[in-house]
Structures are given as C-alpha cells and as structure tokens.
Amino acid sequence: MSNPPDSPTLHEDAQPRHAHGEDQSEKHGLVFNIQHFTIHDGPGIRTEVFLKGCALSCKWCSNPESISARQEPGVYASRCIGIDKCGYCLKVCSQCDQGVFLSHDNKITGIDPRLCTGCMQCADECPADAIVVWGNKMSVEEVMAEILDDLPFYEKSGGGVTISGGDPLIQWPFTLKILKQCRHHQIHTCVETELYCNPSILDAIYPHTDLVITDIKHMNSDRHRQYTGVENARILDNICKTVEMGKALIIRIPVIPGHNDSHENIRETATFISEELSNQVMQVQLLPYRPLGLEKYASLNRSYPLSDLQAYDIRKQKKELDHLVELMCLQGVPAVVGSSTQIV
C-alpha cells in the first residue's frame, strides 16, 4: 500500500529503537500549535500539543496544515500589502524567477509547493504576516516549559496534557519523550491518534499514556480508503489492542452526511464496539459535521474536498445524530453527541 504524500514510513513500519544514543527526531519535533486551557480532549483543564504529520488524508479534515510531516508556507492573501508596495518576499526568494509565487490583483495568493525550497525566508520577511509557516521546530524542553506553566491548573481540575495532531504517532519518538517527562511530573497524559501505525509503537507509547482518543470513520474498508486514503484493518486491530492492554479509551465518530451516517454503518460500528471490544470504552462520541478550516485550505492553495456540504442543515443533522445515538445505545454502547459531554 502506498503512503499518502509526506507521510513518513517510520509511522507504519519502524520498530521502537533500543540502541544507545538518541535520534534527532527524539530531541525535536514539528509542532503546529499548542493550545492552553482546552477542555474537550480529556478530563479537566488541559494543555494540548498538536504535532504535524498524519497518515490519513480525510476529505473532511479541518486542519489541512497538519497532514504533511514537513514545514509548509501558507498564504493569507487578504493580509498582503501588495507586491508594488512591499515585495519583500519576492526579493529574498531564490525561486522567484521560476514562478513559485502565485498572484492576483497585485497580491500574493499562494506558493507553488513544487517549486518552494522550504527556506521560509519569505515568511520571515513579510511585514503583514500574509505568509505564515505551518510547523515550528521545538525541543522537548521547549514543549515541556509550556506544559509546566499550566501545572497548577491540572492539579486543581484533574486535567493534564493531550498530544494530538495530525497524528502524534507519526513523530512517536518525540511524543514518547514528552509523555515520559509528563509522567515524571505526575501529569495525566492523553494521546489523540488515528492508530494507523505499527502495533509495536503502541507497546512503547502506552506505558506512559493514561487515556487514548481515536476515531472510527467507517466500518467498510473500501469506503474508509475512499474517504481517508487508507484501509481500516490496521486501525481496528490497534483499537482492539488498546482495549487488550487495558487503556482507557474514547472512540469518536465524525458523522459526515452522505459518507458514514447510514444506519447500517452506525449499527456495524456499534456491533464492533459491543462484541470485539466488549463495550470496554469510556465513551463513544458522535461528532457533528462542521465545515471548518476553509481559510487554511485556501492558505495552502488547496480546494476543500467537501465544498458541496458547506451549506448542510446543522439543525437537521442534530435530530439525526440523536437517532444514531439511540441506535448505538440499544446495543449497550455508551454513545453521546459531541465531545463536551462529561465522562462519568
């Protein structure tokens, strides 16, 4: 099976290292955001670290900047002062004469990724922040400094740290370092992952993980590949392994109209959870579809794959979600709508 663009094979096939010394990937990671005081991805008040790289390419992804495991430039054309008035980005770029910059009406509107060398000098020079860099190289120590700033809030709320993405298991050696440091400081840890990985990676990660959050996007493997770029067998196997290892588990189902919201698929998902997992999950959260991240797609000069769903009736979906929850509960599955429901 071929990998989606920019998805490193390390995620799928590499074994955890036991040799002496540390790889550079263990010391530094590519982080595209750190959010403080989050409350939806794990218990209590949390710090959430978002790492770049994902083996899936879901059509409804709201964070397209998270998919590539490399730094990427993004362009917000509305912020551009104008090529004639500014033009600093053109002056510092070695690929300018090759047509790397896309423009319209005297404004930079995009960057051709086939021609970009990744030096990011254009973003450094842009005075209006019209060109941004998706992905910030950070050390474990730098990430932990941000995490430890929030330590009093974890203690008071029963919160902790969630490492998300993308998929943090793309950069699993770096993720492991952060988890170990959190455990050293007695901080609750959560990993939000697609679980599309070599199971041996879970053997390395899970001893330092208190909670796992993952998705089941479709039970039909062909449909799963159609909508995400990969088959689902590895993911389902790793969900079973997660339960077998006794990890606290939350399963999420992003409910996408016309894609995975059929009663048949929801019943099959409930059957998998009730029979294969023996309902050993904390909660199953059905997430309503929201067309988010549209500006991010534009900044990367990409079209939103589900543009035909942008005007979907949210009130209509709410009624349908309530019905899908009822279908799952009939099979003993602890299903709810949304990710903000308190876990009991």
C-alpha positions, 0 to 999 in steps of 0.5 A: 500500500502506498503512503499518502504524500509526506507521510513518513514510513517510520509511522507504519513500519519502524520498530521502537529503537533500543540502541544507545544514543538518541535520534534527532527526531527524539530531541525535536519535533514539528509542532503546529500549535499548542493550545492552553486551557482546552477542555474537550480532549480529556478530563479537566483543564488541559494543555494540548500539543498538536504535532504535524504529520498524519497518515490519513488524508480525510476529505473532511479534515479541518486542519489541512496544515497538519497532514504533511510531516514537513514545514509548509508556507501558507498564504493569507492573501487578504493580509498582503500589502501588495507586491508594488508596495512591499515585495519583500518576499519576492526579493529574498526568494531564490525561486522567484524567477521560476514562478513559485509565487502565485498572484492576483490583483497585485497580491500574493495568493499562494506558493507553488509547493513544487517549486518552494525550497522550504527556506521560509525566508519569505515568511520571515520577511513579510511585514503583514504576516500574509505568509505564515509557516505551518510547523515550528521546530521545538525541543522537548524542553521547549514543549515541556516549559509550556506544559509546566506553566499550566501545572497548577491548573491540572492539579486543581481540575484533574486535567493534564496534557493531550498530544494530538495532531495530525497524528502524534504517532507519526513523530512517536519518538518525540511524543514518547519523550514528552509523555515520559517527562509528563509522567515524571511530573505526575501529569495525566497524559492523553494521546489523540491518534488515528492508530494507523501505525505499527502495533509495536509503537503502541507497546512503547507509547502506552506505558506512559499514556493514561487515556487514548482518543481515536476515531472510527470513520467507517466500518467498510474498508473500501469506503474508509480508503475512499474517504481517508486514503487508507484501509481500516484493518490496521486501525481496528486491530490497534483499537482492539489492542488498546482495549487488550492492554487495558487503556482507557479509551474514547472512540469518536465518530465524525458523522459526515452526511452522505459518507458514514451516517447510514444506519447500517454503518452506525449499527456495524460500528456499534456491533464492533464496539459491543462484541470485539471490544466488549463495550470496554470504552469510556465513551463513544462520541458522535461528532457533528459535521462542521465545515471548518478550516476553509481559510487554511485550505485556501492558505495552502492553495488547496480546494476543500474536498467537501465544498458541496456540504458547506451549506448542510442543515446543522439543525437537521443533522442534530435530530439525526445524530440523536437517532444514531445515538439511540441506535448505538445505545440499544446495543449497550454502547455508551454513545453521546453527541459531541465531545463536551459531554462529561465522562462519568 
